[in-house]
């Protein structure tokens, strides 16, 4: 059984599109778990309407929560063998589950179902009206999805939750999502990097809608975009980076005794960055190759931190 976890919040504009695309999947053996984060629009009415139409939908209730907290509560309730996340404003391609499942089965055949396993895919970037902005979110953002090293994922999440499929072994290890995690998907990816195996399917399986309300939207990687981001203020960039460091500390605290020595060394160094001097911090980043995708990102990181 596959659990699809959908976190809703003030979703009335786009929720029907997403629910229709999930329920129209050519792979029908799944259960859709929905939790609302405290909507004040008509989202709850839409959810109840669809719950009455399809027995595969379970509504887990409502209550004020951030996106991370909402997905964390859904993950805590998930009891399927395989799990997928669904954002409330996307649209899934009809064979999203089928293609993700095929890639997962190849990974499972190689490593076994007891190994924490995760597959993530590409996506098409679209505007609020589903008009295509870019055919590949990975390339639009100039990301490198094949470098599955801890040092990379500590500072940059490449596996977006709405493209993921992962197994119960990974879910059991990753939950509960700690308050200090940057986001639910980043935390799960880091746990998979440390203890499991990850595969990237270089195909779009959904329309990733840029609606203006995304927690983290798709960032177009261009020099001009970086200049605008820099002019926005280095303080925001530093804050975002040190959220990653705080997340690293949570990883180290939870899994310290289980970490392989090389990963433990990197994680201990990373978790200490906020207490290092200007020069020592940069030496540490260079020594452990704690890099993002793209020259501009890395130059910005070294200059601003």
Secondary structure, 3 states (H helix, E strand, C coil): CEEEEEEECCCCCCHHHHHHHHHCCCCCCEEEEEEECCCCCCHHHHHHHHHHHCCCEEEEEECCCCHHHHHHHHHHHCCCCEEEEEECCCEECCCHHHHHHHHHHHHHHHHCCCCCEEEEEEEEEEECCCCEEECCHHHHCCCCCCCCCHHHHCCCCCCCHHHCEEEHHHHHHHCCCCCCCCCHHHHHHHHHHHHCEEEEEEEEEEEEEECCCCCCCCCCCCHHHHHHHHHCCHHHHHHHHHHHHHHHHHHHHHHHHHCCHHHHHHHHHHHCHHHCCHHHHHHHHHHCCCCCCCHHHHHHHHHHC
